[in-house]
Structures are given as structure tokens and as C-alpha cells.
């Protein structure tokens, strides 16, 4: 079952790019599928802070939105947000369960607004 889980979707070359800092492969799959329903979008789901940061670098820092999942500690969130602010100017961070209620509908709505979709 685990081999059928999505960790990423790739949109067109001009599609907005989201890095998902997740902590659970099953929930990552759910969120990637949820965000895929937004249309032409690329979502790269990772399962840890280090993996997420490495993915940002691998993409040449071409990122439009960072989504930090519910399992991250305050210290991890602070490190990620600080790095994004210093290195990815203009890129927003969305934090379900911290900035707004942790629900699929709220995640979908916030991402849609932040990416102007």
C-alpha cells in the first residue's frame, strides 16, 4: 500500500510550486492529492525538515509557497520560516493548525488565496 502513495505532482513549467513539509507518508499523500485538485500546480511532499530544505535547494529555490504540516515543533517552524524569509523573498508560509484550523477545506482555501488561484 505504501508504494502507491503520492509524494509529489509536477505541473507545467510555469505552475506554482509548493514544498510540503510533512511528517506522515499517508497524510502527505492526502494533502498532495488535495492540492492537485487546484489544477496546474507542482507539489513536492517531504517527510522532514532536512529533506524539505534539500528539495528547495534541488529546485534552485524556485518555490512559490511553503506548507508546514502539523507535526513540526515550534523550533522547527521558526527555523524554516527564518530561512524562507532570508532566502526566498516574497515566498509565503502556510501553517495549518497554527495559522488556521487544521482541515482539508482550510488548507485548500488558504493555499488558493496565497497563490492567487
C-alpha positions in Angstrom: 0.0 0.0 0.0 2.8 2.5 0.9 4.3 2.2 -2.6 1.1 3.7 -4.1 1.3 6.9 -2.0 1.9 10.1 -3.8 4.8 12.3 -2.6 4.7 14.8 -5.5 2.9 16.0 -8.5 4.5 18.0 -11.3 2.6 20.7 -13.2 3.7 22.6 -16.2 6.9 24.6 -16.3 5.1 27.7 -15.2 3.0 26.0 -12.5 3.2 27.4 -8.9 5.5 25.2 -6.7 4.6 24.2 -3.2 7.0 22.5 -0.8 5.1 20.5 1.8 7.0 19.8 5.0 5.1 16.7 6.2 5.6 14.1 8.8 3.5 11.1 7.8 3.5 9.5 4.4 -0.2 8.7 4.5 -1.2 12.3 5.4 1.3 13.6 2.8 -0.5 11.6 0.1 -3.8 13.1 1.2 -2.5 16.7 1.1 -0.7 16.2 -2.3 -3.9 14.8 -3.8 -5.9 17.7 -2.2 -3.6 20.3 -3.7 -3.5 18.6 -7.1 -7.2 19.4 -7.4 -6.2 23.1 -7.6 -5.2 22.5 -11.2 -1.8 23.2 -12.8 0.4 23.0 -9.7 3.5 21.3 -8.6 3.7 19.9 -5.0 6.7 18.3 -3.5 5.9 16.5 -0.3 8.8 15.8 2.1 8.9 14.0 5.4 11.3 16.1 7.4 12.9 19.5 7.8 16.2 18.4 6.3 14.5 16.7 3.3 12.3 19.8 2.7 15.3 22.1 2.7 17.2 19.8 0.4 14.2 19.8 -2.0 14.1 23.6 -2.0 17.8 23.7 -3.0 17.4 21.0 -5.6 14.7 23.1 -7.3 17.0 26.0 -7.5 14.9 27.8 -4.9 12.0 28.2 -7.4 9.3 27.9 -4.9 6.1 29.8 -4.5 4.7 28.6 -1.2 5.9 26.6 1.8 3.3 24.5 3.7 4.5 23.3 7.2 2.4 20.4 8.5 1.0 19.9 11.9 3.8 17.6 13.3 6.5 20.2 13.3 7.7 21.7 16.6 7.8 25.4 17.2 11.6 25.4 16.9 11.4 23.6 13.5 8.8 26.1 12.3 10.9 29.0 13.4 14.0 27.7 11.6 12.1 27.0 8.4 10.3 30.4 8.5 13.5 32.3 9.2 15.3 30.6 6.4 12.5 31.2 4.0 12.4 34.9 5.0 16.1 35.3 4.5 16.5 33.3 1.3 13.2 33.1 -0.6 12.0 36.7 -0.7 8.3 37.1 -1.2 7.5 33.4 -0.6 4.7 32.8 1.9 4.5 30.1 4.5 1.2 28.5 5.4 0.8 26.5 8.7 -2.4 24.5 9.1 -3.2 24.1 12.7 -1.3 27.2 13.7 -2.4 30.0 11.3 -5.9 28.5 10.8 -7.8 25.3 11.7 -6.3 22.0 10.6 -8.7 20.8 8.0 -8.6 19.9 4.3 -11.1 22.7 3.5 -9.0 25.3 5.3 -5.7 24.1 3.7 -7.3 24.2 0.3 -8.7 27.7 0.8 -5.5 29.2 2.3 -3.3 27.8 -0.5 -5.7 29.0 -3.1 -5.6 32.6 -1.7 -1.9 32.6 -1.1 -1.2 31.5 -4.7 -4.0 33.7 -6.2 -5.7 30.8 -7.9 
